[in-house]
Amino acid sequence: MGPHLTRRSMAVREFLRANWHVVTIAVTAGAIVCAAVFLPSTMPPRSIVMATGPEGGGYYEIGRQYQELLARTGVELRLVATAGSVENLALLRDPHSGVNIALVQGGSVGKATGELDSLGTLFYEPLWVFHRGGPGWRDTGRPARPEGLGRTGRQRLACASAPAAQAQ
């Protein structure tokens, strides 16, 4: 079996010696075709959909700033106005919504993030509640809820404090 392998390897060597330029061109063309097939799938998208918050709100304005910034690099950012963080999270979790990224108030996600990944914190958003003590305002003794308030929560907070303001 040894002489058979030697003859075959000699035939391959002779072929490569005589046709090295054809083999080089074929290998190079194969590498270019592989790159053309696999590289586009690793490139970042040229169009992104972002859930923000209500038009005119702070998160919507931040979205507009990102829209302008990304437009300079050729990326189209389409903004989706929502009611706030809770709706943004629902859109992110819905695979049919078309939303790729969202601005979400800190604490809105809770512990069950599941398939969502945070890209980071843009800024801290403290909530300060000031009130006058007296009739109509009571301390429930319960700690603040960990989820973000959003527009609906702020409206509820304003309504809850209205009796205290009227009683004075």
C-alpha positions in Angstrom: 0.0 0.0 0.0 3.0 2.3 0.5 3.9 2.7 -3.2 0.3 3.5 -4.1 0.2 6.4 -1.6 3.6 7.6 -2.8 2.4 7.7 -6.5 -0.8 9.5 -5.5 1.1 12.1 -3.4 3.5 12.6 -6.3 0.6 13.1 -8.7 -0.9 15.8 -6.4 2.5 17.5 -6.1 2.9 17.6 -9.8 -0.6 18.9 -10.3 0.0 21.7 -7.7 3.3 22.6 -9.3 1.8 22.8 -12.7 -1.4 24.6 -11.7 -0.4 26.6 -8.6 -1.9 29.8 -10.0 -5.3 28.2 -10.7 -5.4 26.7 -7.2 -4.5 30.0 -5.6 -7.2 31.8 -7.5 -9.8 29.1 -6.5 -8.9 29.3 -2.8 -9.0 33.1 -2.8 -12.4 33.1 -4.6 -13.7 30.6 -2.1 -12.6 32.8 0.8 -14.3 35.8 -0.7 -17.6 33.9 -1.3 -17.5 32.7 2.3 -16.9 36.2 3.6 -19.7 37.6 1.4 -22.1 35.0 2.7 -21.3 35.1 6.5 -20.2 38.7 7.1 -23.5 40.5 6.4 -25.2 38.5 9.2 -22.7 39.9 11.7 -23.0 43.5 10.8 -25.1 45.9 12.9 -28.6 46.8 11.6 -29.1 49.9 9.5 -32.6 50.4 10.9 -33.6 50.3 14.6 -37.0 50.7 16.3 -36.9 52.3 19.8 -39.8 52.5 22.3 -39.5 55.8 24.3 -42.4 57.3 26.2 -45.1 59.8 25.4 -44.4 62.5 22.8 -43.0 65.6 24.5 -41.8 63.6 27.5 -38.2 63.3 28.6 -37.6 59.8 27.2 -39.1 60.8 23.9 -36.7 63.8 23.7 -33.7 61.5 24.6 -34.9 59.2 21.8 -34.9 62.2 19.4 -31.3 63.0 20.4 -30.3 59.4 19.7 -32.1 59.6 16.4 -30.1 62.6 15.3 -26.8 61.0 16.5 -27.4 57.7 14.7 -28.6 59.5 11.5 -25.0 60.9 11.2 -23.7 57.4 11.0 -26.3 56.2 8.5 -28.5 54.3 11.0 -32.2 55.1 10.9 -33.8 55.2 14.3 -37.6 55.0 14.3 -39.2 56.2 17.6 -42.4 54.6 19.0 -44.2 56.8 21.4 -45.7 54.8 24.4 -47.3 55.4 27.7 -44.1 54.6 29.6 -41.8 52.0 30.9 -44.4 49.3 31.5 -45.5 49.4 27.8 -41.9 49.6 26.6 -41.1 46.4 28.4 -44.2 44.7 27.0 -43.1 45.8 23.5 -39.6 44.4 24.1 -41.0 41.1 25.2 -43.4 40.8 22.3 -41.4 39.3 19.4 -44.0 40.7 16.9 -43.9 44.3 18.1 -40.9 45.2 15.9 -39.3 47.1 18.8 -35.6 46.4 19.2 -34.6 48.7 22.1 -36.4 50.8 24.7 -35.8 53.4 27.3 -37.0 52.0 30.6 -37.2 53.7 34.0 -34.9 52.1 36.6 -36.6 49.6 38.7 -39.4 48.9 36.2 -38.1 45.5 35.2 -37.9 43.9 38.6 -36.2 40.6 39.1 -37.8 38.7 36.2 -35.8 40.1 33.3 -35.8 36.8 31.4 -34.6 37.4 27.8 -34.0 41.1 28.2 -30.5 42.5 28.7 -29.7 46.0 30.0 -27.2 48.0 28.0 -26.6 50.3 30.9 -27.8 53.3 32.9 -28.1 56.6 31.1 -28.7 58.7 34.2 -30.1 58.5 37.7 -33.7 59.4 38.1 -34.6 60.1 41.7 -38.1 60.7 42.8 -38.6 63.2 45.5 -42.0 63.5 47.2 -42.7 66.5 49.4 -45.8 66.9 51.4 -47.2 68.9 54.3 -48.3 66.7 57.1 -51.7 67.0 58.6 -55.3 65.8 58.0 -55.9 63.9 54.8 -52.3 62.5 54.6 -51.5 59.2 56.1 -48.3 57.2 56.3 -49.1 53.6 55.3 -45.8 52.4 56.7 -45.1 50.4 53.5 -41.9 51.0 51.6 -42.1 52.5 48.1 -42.8 50.1 45.3 -39.7 49.1 43.4 -41.2 49.5 39.9 -41.0 52.8 38.0 -43.9 55.1 38.3 -44.1 56.4 34.7 -46.8 58.9 33.7 -49.7 56.8 35.1 -47.9 56.4 38.5 -47.2 60.2 38.7 -50.9 60.9 38.0 -51.9 58.4 40.8 -49.4 60.0 43.1 -50.8 63.5 42.4 -54.4 62.2 42.9 -53.4 60.5 46.2 -51.9 63.7 47.5 -54.8 65.9 46.4 -56.9 65.3 49.5 -54.0 66.3 51.7 -53.6 69.5 49.8 -57.3 70.3 50.0 -57.6 69.6 53.7 -55.1 72.4 54.6 
